[in-house]
Every structure is written in structure tokens, then in C-alpha cells.
């Protein structure tokens, strides 16, 4: 890893999710209609069957993530912080 190169946090997040997805098939990603902004689109392109665009429905997304976790999946729910806490 080149520590001299600056990378946006969201870009690193998207790339890391995709790498983790290769290592563990239980990882699923949920997004609230922001896949390009959060860079979860990187994961979505590699694993479309494990990516869920929940639309502009953060409360539903969090509930769905909880249900997926309860059933043994490893969900990553992605949105902007100001929408996640409402």
C-alpha cells in the first residue's frame, strides 16, 4: 500500500467492501439510493446479487440490515450520516 497517495475515504470504502466481498460471501451491502456517492457501486458491480438499493428509505434499510444480520449475513448499510440518524 502506498501511503503517499491520497485517496478519498469513500473511494477506499467502496474498494475495501469489494475486496471483503471476495473473501466472504456472507457480506451484503445495502444503500439508500447513493451508490455512486458512497462508492458502494464498486461492490454492486462485482456482486449484484448481494447488493440492495433500498431507495430513499433509510429506516427500512436499517431494519432490513438488522434482519439480514439476524439470519447470518454480514450487512453494510451505507448512507449519509444525517439521514441515518433520523
N, C-alpha and C positions, 0 to 999 in steps of 0.2 A: 504494500500500500504506500503510495506516495503522499506523505503528509504535507508537502509543499503546495500541492494543488488544492485550491479551494473549491468545494462542492456545496451546493445548496443543500440544506438539511432535507428538504422534501425530495430532492433527487436521490440522495443517499437512502432515504426511507424506501422509495419505490424499488430501487435496485436491490436493497437488502431483503425486502419482502420476497422478491422474485428468487433470490438465492436460497432463502429459507424454504420457500415452496418446493424447490428442487430436493431439498434434504428431508422434508417431512410432508407427506401427503395429507396430513390432518389439518394443515394450515389452510384457512379460508379467509378471504378478505371481503369486507363489506364497506361500501362507500355511499355517501349521500349526494350523489349526482355531482361529484367534484373530482372524478378520477384523474383528469388532466392536471388540475391544480395540486392535488395531493400526491400525484405521481403513482397512484395505485394502478394506473393504466398499464404500467410495466408488468405487474403481476397479472392483470386481466388478459393481456395479450398471450402470455405464456400458459396460463391456466384458466381459460374462460369458464370451465365447469366448476371452478372453486372461487369465482368472483361474483359478488352480488351487488348490483347497483340498486340501492333501496330508494332512490329518488330523494326528494326533499322531505325526508321523514326521519329525522334523527332519533326521535323517541322509539319509533318502530325498529330502527336499525339496532339500537342498543338492546332492545328486548329480544330481537332475533339473534343477536350475538350471544346473549345470555343463554338462550335455548340451544344454540349450536354448541356452546361450551358444556352445557349440561349433558349433551349427547356425545361428548368425547372429542369434538372438533376443537381446534385452536384458532378462534376468530380474532382478527384485527379489524376493528371498526374505525373508519377514518372519516373525519370531517374537520371543520374549523372549530376551534375551542369555544368560540362564542355561541355556536349552535349546539354543541354537545352538552353544555351545562344548563340548558333551558328546561 
